[in-house]
Amino acid sequence: MRYVPARVDADAARLFFRRRRWGNLFGLLTRDGPAHDKTPGTSAPLPCIERVWIPHYLVDFRVESRKGPGEISISLDACSGSFAIFQMHTDLEEGELVEDCLTPLIPEDVAIKQGRRQLLQAIMRRRGQYGKPIIKETLGLSTFYYPFWVYYFQRRGKYIDVHLQDACSAERGGNRTRQGVLNAFVAQHNTKDTS
């Protein structure tokens, strides 16, 4: 399988989740000790962290512009539908992953349509009207995995909640990605219950 290798290790992720900020009342709400490492498929005392790999579709489109024919690659989160122009081709590696790999929730045909629509919106938002590329046919679709750190913690004494950190850029995971991860967890749990 293809994946983008993680650049943020577990220690750096723990520091990120425990940093002083408004959301944890500048450190007052993080007095519950360091986060434990969670082994995939098992439970761990809260708070705990684990790295998960989110499936993404890599879709290549042929485009035409006044500069001539070209190609634009986009990535689409297969759990949440988050879209980005993809420029990390040289970062992709082949290999096996030992941590949890989430299951795609968006079918491939829907991903192509959604990616085309979101690429068109991105092109139309560019300034100026002259020289914008016109999207033609789809050249290819493949899957790759992208790493995120998930921090599980207890909220208000009884609810379990999560925060995300991008394990490549070290930035906070967005709400849309967070919702996609939670939906993927629920889907995996339901699959285990029915099998």
C-alpha positions in Angstrom: 0.0 0.0 0.0 1.1 3.6 -0.6 1.3 6.1 2.3 2.8 9.4 3.3 5.3 8.7 6.1 4.7 10.3 9.5 7.2 13.0 10.7 5.8 13.6 14.2 6.6 11.0 16.8 4.5 10.0 19.9 6.5 12.3 22.3 6.0 15.3 20.1 2.3 14.5 19.8 1.9 14.2 23.6 3.4 17.7 24.0 1.1 19.1 21.3 -2.0 17.8 23.0 -0.9 19.0 26.4 0.2 22.5 25.3 -1.3 25.5 27.1 -4.1 27.1 25.2 -7.6 28.6 25.6 -9.3 25.2 25.0 -7.8 23.6 28.1 -7.9 26.8 30.3 -4.1 27.3 29.7 -3.2 23.9 31.2 -5.6 23.7 34.1 -7.6 20.9 32.4 -4.6 18.7 31.5 -3.7 17.6 35.0 -4.7 14.0 34.4 -1.1 12.9 33.6 0.6 12.0 30.4 -1.2 10.3 27.6 -0.7 6.5 27.4 0.1 4.8 24.1 -2.9 2.9 22.8 -2.2 -0.4 20.9 -4.5 -0.8 17.9 -7.5 -2.9 18.6 -7.1 -2.7 22.4 -8.3 -0.2 25.1 -6.0 1.9 27.3 -6.6 4.2 30.3 -7.5 7.7 29.3 -6.0 10.0 28.2 -4.3 8.0 25.5 -2.9 8.5 22.0 -2.7 6.4 18.9 -1.7 6.9 15.3 -4.2 6.1 12.6 -3.9 6.1 8.9 -6.7 7.8 7.0 -7.4 6.6 3.4 -7.2 9.3 0.7 -8.1 9.0 -3.0 -5.5 10.5 -5.4 -7.4 11.6 -8.5 -5.5 12.8 -11.6 -7.4 15.0 -14.1 -6.4 16.2 -17.5 -6.8 19.9 -17.9 -6.5 22.3 -20.9 -5.5 25.9 -20.6 -3.9 28.6 -22.8 -0.5 27.1 -21.8 -1.6 23.8 -23.4 -2.6 20.4 -21.9 -1.6 19.5 -18.4 -2.5 17.4 -15.4 -3.7 18.3 -11.9 -3.7 15.8 -9.0 -6.1 16.2 -6.1 -6.5 14.3 -2.9 -9.8 13.5 -1.2 -10.1 12.2 2.3 -12.1 8.9 1.9 -13.8 9.4 5.3 -14.7 13.1 5.4 -14.5 14.3 1.8 -11.8 16.9 2.6 -10.2 18.2 -0.6 -6.7 19.4 -1.4 -4.5 20.0 -4.5 -2.0 17.2 -4.2 1.7 18.0 -4.5 3.3 15.3 -2.4 4.1 12.7 -5.1 7.7 12.4 -4.1 6.7 11.8 -0.4 4.6 8.7 -1.2 6.2 5.4 -0.1 5.3 1.7 -0.6 5.0 -0.7 2.3 2.9 -2.2 5.0 1.5 -0.3 8.0 1.2 -1.9 11.4 -1.2 0.7 13.0 -4.9 1.0 12.3 -5.9 1.9 8.7 -9.4 3.2 8.5 -11.8 1.9 6.0 -12.9 4.3 3.2 -16.5 5.6 3.6 -16.8 7.3 0.3 -17.1 5.1 -2.8 -14.6 5.7 -5.7 -17.2 6.9 -8.2 -18.5 9.5 -5.7 -15.0 10.5 -4.9 -14.3 11.3 -8.6 -17.4 13.4 -8.9 -16.8 15.2 -5.6 -13.1 15.8 -6.5 -14.0 17.2 -9.9 -16.6 19.5 -8.4 -14.3 20.8 -5.6 -11.4 21.3 -8.1 -13.7 23.3 -10.3 -14.7 25.5 -7.3 -11.0 26.0 -6.5 -10.2 27.0 -10.0 -13.2 29.4 -10.1 -12.0 31.1 -6.9 -8.7 32.1 -8.5 -8.4 35.7 -9.3 -8.8 36.8 -12.9 -10.8 35.2 -15.7 -8.2 34.6 -18.3 -6.2 31.4 -18.5 -8.0 29.3 -16.0 -7.7 25.6 -16.8 -10.6 23.6 -18.1 -11.1 20.1 -16.5 -11.3 17.3 -19.0 -11.3 13.5 -18.3 -10.1 11.6 -15.3 -6.7 10.0 -15.9 -6.5 7.8 -12.9 -7.6 7.1 -9.3 -5.6 5.4 -6.6 -5.5 5.2 -2.8 -2.9 6.2 -0.3 -2.9 6.6 3.5 -2.1 9.7 5.5 -1.2 9.7 9.3 -3.0 11.4 12.1 -2.4 11.3 15.9 -5.7 10.7 17.8 -5.9 11.9 21.4 -8.6 10.3 23.4 -9.7 12.0 26.6 -12.7 12.2 29.0 -14.9 15.3 28.8 -17.1 16.3 31.8 -16.3 13.1 33.6 -18.3 10.7 31.4 -18.0 11.5 27.7 -15.1 10.3 25.6 -13.9 12.9 23.0 -10.9 13.1 20.6 -8.5 15.7 19.2 -6.4 15.2 16.1 -3.0 16.2 15.0 -1.6 15.9 11.5 1.4 13.6 11.9 3.2 15.2 8.9 2.6 18.9 9.3 2.2 18.8 13.1 -0.9 21.0 12.8 -4.3 20.5 14.5 -6.7 18.3 12.6 -9.8 20.1 11.2 -13.3 19.6 12.4 -14.3 17.9 9.1 -11.4 15.4 9.3 -12.3 14.8 13.0 -15.9 14.0 12.1 -14.7 11.7 9.3 -12.4 9.8 11.7 -15.3 9.4 14.2 -17.6 8.2 11.5 -14.9 5.6 10.4 -14.5 4.4 14.0 -18.3 3.9 14.2 -18.4 2.1 10.9 -15.5 -0.2 11.9 -17.3 -0.9 15.3 -20.5 -1.7 13.5 -18.7 -4.0 11.1 -17.1 -6.0 14.0 -20.5 -6.3 15.7 -22.2 -7.8 12.6 -19.4 -10.2 11.6 
